């Protein structure tokens, strides 16, 4: 199993040297890791009123299918949790490759 790691925060413009943790997701055949800064790791925008809908933790975009978001397992110091991000939150970044059919699943733009 090979891991891929990038310098700086993979989800924002955070430069190398920024305090980071690790966000994990699955690649085609392997677990892939991405550095994530504190600001990106602690954001959350849940949608508690719609149990069958899912919200992007980055921008709050609501979708009706979890496959339209990419889930990352985040480890930052002694904290861990998960983030769900849409392709809009990291254009050209790690969430772009794994999200599926974002446009057709958007509920709230």
N, C-alpha and C positions, 0 to 999 in steps of 0.2 A: 504494500500500500504506500503510495507516494503522496506527499502533501505539497500543495502549491501555496506560497506565502508572498505577499506583496509588501513593499515598504510604505510607511505612512498609513493613514486611515483609508481603507478601500471604499468607504461609503460617502466621504466628503473630501474637501480640499485640505484636510489636516496634513501637515507636512511630516516627513520623517522626524522622529524625536518627540512627537506628541505622545502623551501617556496613552497606551493602548492595551487592549486585551485581544482575545481571539474569538472570531465568529466562525462557526463550522457549518458546512452544508455538504450535501453529497453531490459529487461530480458524476459523470457517466458511469464510472466503475469504481470510484474511490472517494474517500472523504477529502474535502478541500477546505483549507483554512484561509481566513482573511483577517488582517489586522483591523480592529475597530476602535475608534477613540471613545473616551468617556461620554462626550456629548451625544454621539450616535447610539451608544449602548443603552443609555437611560431613557431615551424617548419612548413614549407609548401613547397611543390614541385608540383605546378600545371603543367598540360600538355595542354597549350593553343592551340597547333597546331592540336589536335585531339579532336573535340567536342564530339564524341561518345565514347571516352575512358576516364578512370578515373585513377588518380595517387595516390599512397599511400603517405600521407604527411610525413611519417617517413623515407622511403627509396627510394621513387621515382618510385617504381615498377608500371608499367602501365598495367591495366586490361581492358577488354572489357565489364565487367558487374559490376555494383555498388554493387551487392550482394557479390562479392569477397572481399569487404572491409567492415569494421565495422565503422560506423559514430558515433562519440562522440560529444556531445554538451559540450563545455568547458566554465566554469566560473572561472576567475582568477582575484581577486580584482574587479575592475570596468570594466574589459574587458570580452567580451564573443564572442564566435565563434564556429566553428566546425572543427574537424579533421577527416580524413578518414585514417584508418590504416589497413594494411594487417596482417595476422597471423604471418608472419616472424618477424614483428617488436615487438611483445610481445609474444615470445614462451612460452606457458603455461599460458599466461596472458589473460586479458579480450577480446582482439581482436581475439584470437584463437577460442574461443567458438562460436562466432557469424558469422564469415566469412564462405562463402559457395563456395566450388569448386574452390579454388584459382588456383591450377595447370592448370586446363583446361581453365581458363580465362586470363592467363598471356599473354601479348603482348610483353613486353620487360623484359628480364631477366638480 
